Amino acid sequence: MDMTYLDNAATSFPKPDGVIAAMVEYQQNIGASPGRSGHGLSIDAGRLIYDTRETLARLFHIEDPLRIILTKNASEALNIAIHGAIKPGDHVITTGMEHNSVMRPLRCLESRGVTLSVVPCSPHGLLDPSDVERALQKNTKMVVMTHASNVTGTIQPVEAVGSVLQKREDVLFCVDAAQTAGALPIDVEKIKMDLMAFTGHKSLLGPQGTGGLYIRKGLDKQIEPLMMGGTGSRSEFEAQPDFMPDKYESGTPNTIGFAGLEAGAAFVCEQTIEVIRAHEQKITTRFLGQLNELRNHVTLYGPADALRQTAVVSFNIHNITPSDAAQALEEQWGILCRPGLHCAPSAHRTLNTFPQGTIRFSFGFFNTLQDADLAGEAVRGLLKR
């Protein structure tokens, strides 16, 4: 049976051929650690790492590539931002649609004397920026929120929130772009982000174990590193370097992974975000149309509008649990999807789908309209069963 992969919100698959080729090229012909030696292969590895920053900077409209820290995933990036900037006595604002990569660090800090406000979202998972403004307090240090939900695909009004926060220069704006980097246009200056966390293995089409954090110029003095150690720079000192990006990049990096990430991001740049977005909107619209015909038997969550969401669709089939549905979808139709809570219990409480969760189909650039039709056919088949 052929398999149809509809779990791109977890990890995109397949990857562009260039991603695999770049990783093989590094391993076969470079192999050395960047910045740890003065020989030619180490210099080549260092150039590869810098190329990765440059390609990502071009994609996100970041003027200085050295403002990008390379991490192993978005979770590490968010932990650097949250634990590095927030101290006991501070107040933080987040939303009711967050992934645990945001909520767990915040709940940890809450137990240590940080005050947390969780601003509720609509039943479709949408935030009202004025609610963030009303939640601001004198000691608010950060607003941290997702750019788009990993459960419903709901695209949040981050630019409007950024404008609200311009009135408070003492409040940091941290955006979780795990679901949007490579899928939606991102301009860090236009959105007025101070910090942006992203992962490499979703819409940037890179391998797992890659990600990054953008830190606005001048802000790194306020943010402590999550870990310390060898950086290949200032080796004569036992104190951690205090400059970007070395301050936050201790230990030998995942150079082979970043070779793949650079190739994935370059592929996105070559195709253009506009083309990728239009393709994914077309597929999402096709599948949403299939579900709309089954409204009496299926509950759809989120905006149900491809213009207002990413290529992520969450739904439930009446009288079938998400886990049973996912198992049947794979066994009978070869459809690979993700049921359950998607590491976002707060979002599911907002949607009133906790603790059961939902069935999530997440389309990617390499999916087709035929995949959307097969997905609709499979849902209809489950209803007949």
Secondary structure, DSSP 8 states (H G I E B T S, - for coil): ---EE-BTTTS--S--HHHHHHHHHHHHHT-S-TTS-SSHHHHHHHHHHHHHHHHHHHHHT-S-GGGEEEESSHHHHHHHHHHHH--TT-EEEEETT--HHHHHHHHHHHTTT-EEEEE---TTS---HHHHHHH--TTEEEEEEESB-TTT-BB--HHHHHHHHTT-TTSEEEEE-TTTBTTB---HHHHT-SEEEEESSSTT---SS-EEEEE-TT-GGG---S-----SSSTT-SS---STTGGG--S---HHHHHHHHHHHHHHHHH-HHHHHHHHHHHHHHHHHHHHTTTTTEEEES---TTSB-SEEEEEETTS-HHHHHHHHHHHH-EE-EEE-TT-HHHHHHHT-TTT-EEEEE--TT--HHHHHHHHHHHHHHHH-
